[in-house]
Every structure is written in C-alpha cells, then in structure tokens.
Amino acid sequence: MTPEPTRRHVWVDCSGGYRCPGLVMAWRRAADGWEAQVAVVRGKTVVVQWAPAAALHLVTDDGLDR
C-alpha cells in the first residue's frame, strides 16, 4: 500500500478576505496553537511568513494530474 502524499500546497487567508496560494515549509508550536511557515504568492511577490493553522486551507484539487 502506498501512503497518500502529504499535501503542502495551501490557500492562506490574506487581508481583505482573499485567499492567496501558499506552500507550507515548516511547522512550529506557538502559545495559542500550531503555526506554519508559508511562502505566499501576492501578486508578483513571494512572501515568507508564519501563519496560524486556522488560516490555512488544503488544496483539494489543483488539476495538475489531468
């Protein structure tokens, strides 16, 4: 049995109610729960930041396997 690959591509809650595409690079435990270090695409810029786990949403179908 082959294990399902870990999904690391996510949508990240950004300002203005938008979701930006991101890539989880690391995890850490913070005082109020887990945080992920994510590389987030904002326009033509990539920003690396820590985001709370609650702000992340798994990409369920990126359409790349079609």
mmCIF file of the C-alpha atoms, coordinates in Angstrom:
data_MODEL
# 
_entry.id   MODEL 
# 
loop_
_atom_site.group_PDB 
_atom_site.id 
_atom_site.type_symbol 
_atom_site.label_atom_id 
_atom_site.label_alt_id 
_atom_site.label_comp_id 
_atom_site.label_asym_id 
_atom_site.label_entity_id 
_atom_site.label_seq_id 
_atom_site.pdbx_PDB_ins_code 
_atom_site.Cartn_x 
_atom_site.Cartn_y 
_atom_site.Cartn_z 
_atom_site.occupancy 
_atom_site.B_iso_or_equiv 
_atom_site.pdbx_formal_charge 
_atom_site.auth_seq_id 
_atom_site.auth_comp_id 
_atom_site.auth_asym_id 
_atom_site.auth_atom_id 
_atom_site.pdbx_PDB_model_num 
ATOM 1  C CA . MET A 1 1  ? 0.000   0.000  0.000   1.00 0.00 ? 1  MET A CA 1 
ATOM 2  C CA . THR A 1 2  ? 1.401   3.387  -0.977  1.00 0.00 ? 2  THR A CA 1 
ATOM 3  C CA . PRO A 1 3  ? 0.793   6.140  1.584   1.00 0.00 ? 3  PRO A CA 1 
ATOM 4  C CA . GLU A 1 4  ? -1.045  9.215  0.367   1.00 0.00 ? 4  GLU A CA 1 
ATOM 5  C CA . PRO A 1 5  ? 1.419   12.070 -0.164  1.00 0.00 ? 5  PRO A CA 1 
ATOM 6  C CA . THR A 1 6  ? 1.333   14.866 2.359   1.00 0.00 ? 6  THR A CA 1 
ATOM 7  C CA . ARG A 1 7  ? -0.323  17.915 0.865   1.00 0.00 ? 7  ARG A CA 1 
ATOM 8  C CA . ARG A 1 8  ? 1.673   21.015 1.408   1.00 0.00 ? 8  ARG A CA 1 
ATOM 9  C CA . HIS A 1 9  ? 0.090   23.376 -1.087  1.00 0.00 ? 9  HIS A CA 1 
ATOM 10 C CA . VAL A 1 10 ? -2.489  25.508 0.715   1.00 0.00 ? 10 VAL A CA 1 
ATOM 11 C CA . TRP A 1 11 ? -4.688  28.549 0.409   1.00 0.00 ? 11 TRP A CA 1 
ATOM 12 C CA . VAL A 1 12 ? -3.792  31.146 3.046   1.00 0.00 ? 12 VAL A CA 1 
ATOM 13 C CA . ASP A 1 13 ? -6.263  33.703 4.409   1.00 0.00 ? 13 ASP A CA 1 
ATOM 14 C CA . CYS A 1 14 ? -4.902  37.123 3.417   1.00 0.00 ? 14 CYS A CA 1 
ATOM 15 C CA . SER A 1 15 ? -6.079  40.644 4.125   1.00 0.00 ? 15 SER A CA 1 
ATOM 16 C CA . GLY A 1 16 ? -9.291  41.860 2.528   1.00 0.00 ? 16 GLY A CA 1 
ATOM 17 C CA . GLY A 1 17 ? -10.988 38.464 2.763   1.00 0.00 ? 17 GLY A CA 1 
ATOM 18 C CA . TYR A 1 18 ? -8.883  36.955 -0.035  1.00 0.00 ? 18 TYR A CA 1 
ATOM 19 C CA . ARG A 1 19 ? -7.060  33.628 -0.113  1.00 0.00 ? 19 ARG A CA 1 
ATOM 20 C CA . CYS A 1 20 ? -3.565  33.512 -1.561  1.00 0.00 ? 20 CYS A CA 1 
ATOM 21 C CA . PRO A 1 21 ? -1.771  30.389 -2.829  1.00 0.00 ? 21 PRO A CA 1 
ATOM 22 C CA . GLY A 1 22 ? 0.957   29.175 -0.497  1.00 0.00 ? 22 GLY A CA 1 
ATOM 23 C CA . LEU A 1 23 ? 3.416   26.401 0.220   1.00 0.00 ? 23 LEU A CA 1 
ATOM 24 C CA . VAL A 1 24 ? 3.982   25.099 3.769   1.00 0.00 ? 24 VAL A CA 1 
ATOM 25 C CA . MET A 1 25 ? 7.702   24.893 4.527   1.00 0.00 ? 25 MET A CA 1 
ATOM 26 C CA . ALA A 1 26 ? 7.772   24.245 8.307   1.00 0.00 ? 26 ALA A CA 1 
ATOM 27 C CA . TRP A 1 27 ? 5.602   23.942 11.429  1.00 0.00 ? 27 TRP A CA 1 
ATOM 28 C CA . ARG A 1 28 ? 6.044   25.188 14.984  1.00 0.00 ? 28 ARG A CA 1 
ATOM 29 C CA . ARG A 1 29 ? 4.004   25.201 18.161  1.00 0.00 ? 29 ARG A CA 1 
ATOM 30 C CA . ALA A 1 30 ? 3.040   28.677 19.370  1.00 0.00 ? 30 ALA A CA 1 
ATOM 31 C CA . ALA A 1 31 ? 1.375   29.757 22.614  1.00 0.00 ? 31 ALA A CA 1 
ATOM 32 C CA . ASP A 1 32 ? -2.091  29.619 21.034  1.00 0.00 ? 32 ASP A CA 1 
ATOM 33 C CA . GLY A 1 33 ? -1.677  26.583 18.723  1.00 0.00 ? 33 GLY A CA 1 
ATOM 34 C CA . TRP A 1 34 ? 0.225   25.489 15.642  1.00 0.00 ? 34 TRP A CA 1 
ATOM 35 C CA . GLU A 1 35 ? 1.703   27.852 13.050  1.00 0.00 ? 35 GLU A CA 1 
ATOM 36 C CA . ALA A 1 36 ? 3.088   27.115 9.613   1.00 0.00 ? 36 ALA A CA 1 
ATOM 37 C CA . GLN A 1 37 ? 5.891   28.919 7.852   1.00 0.00 ? 37 GLN A CA 1 
ATOM 38 C CA . VAL A 1 38 ? 4.437   29.500 4.405   1.00 0.00 ? 38 VAL A CA 1 
ATOM 39 C CA . ALA A 1 39 ? 5.657   31.024 1.186   1.00 0.00 ? 39 ALA A CA 1 
ATOM 40 C CA . VAL A 1 40 ? 2.692   33.061 -0.064  1.00 0.00 ? 40 VAL A CA 1 
ATOM 41 C CA . VAL A 1 41 ? 2.245   34.466 -3.561  1.00 0.00 ? 41 VAL A CA 1 
ATOM 42 C CA . ARG A 1 42 ? 0.908   38.020 -3.519  1.00 0.00 ? 42 ARG A CA 1 
ATOM 43 C CA . GLY A 1 43 ? 0.743   39.458 -6.987  1.00 0.00 ? 43 GLY A CA 1 
ATOM 44 C CA . LYS A 1 44 ? 4.258   39.180 -8.400  1.00 0.00 ? 44 LYS A CA 1 
ATOM 45 C CA . THR A 1 45 ? 5.865   38.834 -4.969  1.00 0.00 ? 45 THR A CA 1 
ATOM 46 C CA . VAL A 1 46 ? 6.569   35.796 -2.788  1.00 0.00 ? 46 VAL A CA 1 
ATOM 47 C CA . VAL A 1 47 ? 6.433   36.497 0.961   1.00 0.00 ? 47 VAL A CA 1 
ATOM 48 C CA . VAL A 1 48 ? 7.626   34.014 3.609   1.00 0.00 ? 48 VAL A CA 1 
ATOM 49 C CA . GLN A 1 49 ? 5.654   34.354 6.854   1.00 0.00 ? 49 GLN A CA 1 
ATOM 50 C CA . TRP A 1 50 ? 4.331   32.466 9.867   1.00 0.00 ? 50 TRP A CA 1 
ATOM 51 C CA . ALA A 1 51 ? 0.570   31.901 9.731   1.00 0.00 ? 51 ALA A CA 1 
ATOM 52 C CA . PRO A 1 52 ? -1.768  30.250 12.254  1.00 0.00 ? 52 PRO A CA 1 
ATOM 53 C CA . ALA A 1 53 ? -3.008  26.804 11.220  1.00 0.00 ? 53 ALA A CA 1 
ATOM 54 C CA . ALA A 1 54 ? -6.583  28.132 11.235  1.00 0.00 ? 54 ALA A CA 1 
ATOM 55 C CA . ALA A 1 55 ? -5.667  30.470 8.345   1.00 0.00 ? 55 ALA A CA 1 
ATOM 56 C CA . LEU A 1 56 ? -4.622  27.550 6.100   1.00 0.00 ? 56 LEU A CA 1 
ATOM 57 C CA . HIS A 1 57 ? -6.894  25.577 3.781   1.00 0.00 ? 57 HIS A CA 1 
ATOM 58 C CA . LEU A 1 58 ? -5.697  22.462 1.936   1.00 0.00 ? 58 LEU A CA 1 
ATOM 59 C CA . VAL A 1 59 ? -5.736  22.469 -1.848  1.00 0.00 ? 59 VAL A CA 1 
ATOM 60 C CA . THR A 1 60 ? -8.047  19.560 -2.661  1.00 0.00 ? 60 THR A CA 1 
ATOM 61 C CA . ASP A 1 61 ? -7.722  19.548 -6.475  1.00 0.00 ? 61 ASP A CA 1 
ATOM 62 C CA . ASP A 1 62 ? -5.068  21.541 -8.257  1.00 0.00 ? 62 ASP A CA 1 
ATOM 63 C CA . GLY A 1 63 ? -5.858  19.902 -11.605 1.00 0.00 ? 63 GLY A CA 1 
ATOM 64 C CA . LEU A 1 64 ? -2.208  19.052 -12.302 1.00 0.00 ? 64 LEU A CA 1 
ATOM 65 C CA . ASP A 1 65 ? -2.795  15.310 -12.667 1.00 0.00 ? 65 ASP A CA 1 
ATOM 66 C CA . ARG A 1 66 ? -5.140  15.658 -15.649 1.00 0.00 ? 66 ARG A CA 1 
# 
